[in-house]
Amino acid sequence: MDPISISVKSITRKYGANVALDAISFDVKKGELFGFIGPDGAGKTTLFRILTTLLLPDAGEATVEGLDVVQDYKQVRKIAGYMPGKFSLYMDLTVEENLKFYATIFGTTIEENYDLIKAIYSQIEPFRKRKAGQLSGGMKQKLALSCALIHKPVVLFLDEPTTGVDAVSRVEFWEMLKRLKEGGITILVSTPYMDEASLCDRVALIQYGKILQLSTPQEVVEKFPFDLYTVSSGDIYNLLNDMKNFPGMKSCYAFGQSAHVAFQKGTLNENSLREFLLKKEHPKVEIENIQANIEDCFMELMDK
């Protein structure tokens, strides 16, 4: 049995009448890249703040490397790196000053742990005299990750680290995470981007404070219970409305300029659907059977 790095048992947190986390439980293995996938308001940030000892749970318990996040909070902070969703470094300090500050807090130096952050920090080191507030989104991201790693954490918590950055920076960031994972660091990352789920070893799909499904990305997709089709006609608005009246349709959602439509397995006659849409004055109907992706699976789980 693989050793456990993070263990969460029945964690609950409420804000007044709103339940942010509803008795969720899960384990993260040592050296695993584990993703929490869900939209804003799903409970991801609340969970991360509890696991990094910044917020107390109302019920349940959680441990990081065997340390209780409530009772052993000081020790947890020494072994955990945390990158919050909002850029939280000092805007009026330079890149170098921010990194030195965080190194000093943890009783270390940039020089002592440079090998750990070299691959990341070297990309922004030419701008080390530039104030953090003047950096681009991708450069801020690299600086924040460097500061989270400067004390050699064994567990890394990244709360929506790629939100608001360009596509190239997103790809670069996930490449950095892969290298950190290869170095033995356990990584818990949250994201609202469904396409990033496939980059994790395992994922938990979360909404309204509840885990809808927890598995490998491949297993999540394989469990999709319906036949899925992409349907387009050049008029996405009327297509979505008309599909609601087609017999046997289980769900229909817009994906760009086409619709992803689910049917019970083996029940769709494509010619019948095409004729139905032609009668509804959709002149350019295209229908294709496709493999479900993580977002399709998430939408299906939301309908349960």
N, C-alpha and C positions, 0 to 999 in steps of 0.2 A: 504493500500500500504506500502510495506517495506521501511524503511528509506534508503537513499543512502549514501554510504561512499565515493565512488570514481565516479566521473562523467567526461566523456571525450566526447567532441563534436567537430567533424571535425578536429582533430589534424593532421597536416601535417608537415613533416620534410624532407628536401632534403640535400644531400651532393653533391654539384655540380649538375650534370645532373641526379644523382641517387636519386630516391624517396624512402626513407627509411620507411616513413609512409604516406599513401595516404588517407587523410581525414577520419580517422577512428573515430567511435563513439561507446560508450558502457557505461554501468553503473555497478557498483559493490555494492551489498547490504551490509549493516552493518552486521558484523559477518560471512560473506561469505568466503569460500575458493574457489577462482576463479583462473582458470588456463589458461595461454596462451600457446598454443601448436603449435610448428612449428619448422622447421629446422634452422640451422645457416643462418643468413642473412635475416631472415623473417621480422625483425624490432622489435623484442622483447626487446632487450637491449636499443635501442633508445627510445622506449616508457617508459621503466622503468626509464631511466635517466631524461626524461621530467617530469614524475610524482614525482620524488624525488628532483626536482628543480636543477638538475645538468646540464640541457641542455634546451635551449629555443626552443619552437616550431616556425616554420615559419608561421603557421596559426592555427586557432582554439583555443579552451580554455579547461582547465581541472581544476577540483577542487578535493581536498582531505579533507573530513570532512567539506565541505563548504568553504574551503580556496583556493583561486586562487593560482596555482602553480607558477605564475609569480609575481603577485602583493604581495602575502602574503608568499613569499618563506621562510622567517625566522620562521614564525609560523608553516608552514608545516614541516620544519626540526625538530621541537620540538616534533611533534606528530607521526612522521613516522620513522620506522626502515627500514634500507636498507642493504641487503646482495648482493653485486655485484657478477657477474658470476666468476670473477677471484679473488682468495684469495688476499685480499688487506690489511691485518693486517701487523704489523711490525715483520719481520722475526727474527730480532736480540733481540726482547723483549720476555720475558717468557709469558706463558699463563696468569699468574696472572697480570703481568705488562700491557699486552694489555688490559685486562678487566678493570683494574683500570684506565688506560688512557682514555678509552672511557666513563667510568662512570664520571670521572672528567670533561670531555668536556661538559657533559650535567648537571653538577652541582649536581651529586648524588654520591652514594657509592655502592660498591658491597653488603655491609651489608644491606643497606636500601632496596634494591630490590632483595635480594637473593631468596626470595620465588618464584619470577617470573621465574628465570633461574635455580632454584635448580634441576629440573628433567633433564635438559640438562647438566648444568655445573658440576653436581656431577659425571658424567661419565668421565670427563677429569680432575677433581680436583686433583686426585692423581699425575697428571703430571704438576701441576701448576708452578713448577720451571723449566720446560723444555722450551726451546726456541721454538717459533711458527714454525720456519723453519725446526725443527726436528720432527714435528708431522706428523702422517699419514694423508691421504686424509680425512678419516672419522672424525678424531679428529680435523683437521682444520675446517671442516664444523661445528662441534659443537661449537667450539670457536667463529667462525664468527657469528653464530646465537645468541650466548650468548651476544656478543658485540652489536648486532643489537637490542636486547631486554632490555639491561641494564637500559634504561631510561623510561621504561614502555610506549612504543608506542601504539597507538590505531589502527594503520594500519602498516602492515608489507609487504615490497616488497622484494621478493626473486627471483633473476635472475639466472635461471639454477642452483639451489643449489646442485643438485645431479650429475651434470656432472663430470665425472672422478673419482667417488668413487665406491667402490665395492657394490655388490648387497645387502649384509646384511646391510651396512650403509644406502643404499637408503631406505630400508624398515623401519629401525629405524628412519630415518629422517621424513618420512611421518607420522609415529606414533606420533612423537613430534608435527608435524603441527596439527594433529587432536586434541591433548590436548590443544594447544594454541587456536584453533578455539573454543573449548568448553569453554575457558576462556573469550570469547567475542571479541577477536582480529580479525579484518578483514585482510585477507591474499590474496595478489596477487602474484602468483608464475608462472614462465615461465619454460618450459622444452622442450627439443627436443625428449624426450622419450614418445612415443604415449601411452604406457601402463600405464603411470602415470595419464593420463587424467581421468580414471575411479575413481580416488581418490578425484577428485574435485567436488564441488557442481554444478558448471557450467564451461564450457570451451569455449574459442574462438579459432578456428583454423585459423592461420594467415600465410600468405605467400606473398612475394613481397610487404609488407607494407599494405596489405588489409586483412580484416577479411572475411574469406570464409564462416564461419558458427559460430553461437553463440547459445548455448543451453546446456541442461544437457547432460552428457555423454550418458545416455540411449536414449535420444531423437535423438542425433546425429546418433547413430547406427540404430535406428528404421527408420530413413529417408533414409537409403541406398536404392537406387531405383532398384537394380538388384538382381537376384539370384546369389549366390556366391558359388564357388566350389574350393576345394583344390585338385590339380591334381599332381601326382608324377609318375615318371617312372624310377628313378635311374640315369637319365641323364638330369640334370636341364638345361644345356646350350642348347641342341638340342630341349628339350621340349618347352622352351620359343620361339625358332625360329619357330618350327612347329605349335604351337598354333596360331601364327599370321595368318596362312592360313586356319584356321578352320572357316567355315561359321557361322555368328551370334555372334562371340566372340566380347564383348564390350571392355574388357581390360584384361591384363594379366601381373602380376608382380611376381617376385621371393620372396618367403617367406621361408628362409632357403633352404632346399633341395626340396621344392615343389613349385608349382605355385598357386596363387590365381587368379581364372579366373571368370569373370563376364559375365552373359548373361541376355538378356531381360527375365522378369519373365515368367516362364512356357514354354520356347522355347527349352531348351536343352533336347535332347535324349541322355542319358548317353551311351547307347549301340553304337550309331553312333560315339560318341567321342572316345570310346574305340577302335572301329574298325579302325577309322582314325589313331590313334596313333600306333596301331599294324602294320598297313601298312607302317608307318614311322619307323618301326623297334624299337619300344619301347616295350620290352618284359614284363615288370612288371608295368602295368598301374593300378593305384589306383585313384578312383574318389569318392569324398565325398562332399555332400552338407553341407555347414557350415554357421554359423552366422557371419556377417561382424563385424570387430572390428574398433576401432578408426582409425587405420592406413589405413584400406581399405577405409573408408569414406574420409579420407584426400586425398588419391590418386585419388579417383573418383572426388572430388571437383577440384583437380589440372587439370583434363582433360577437364573441362568445358571451 
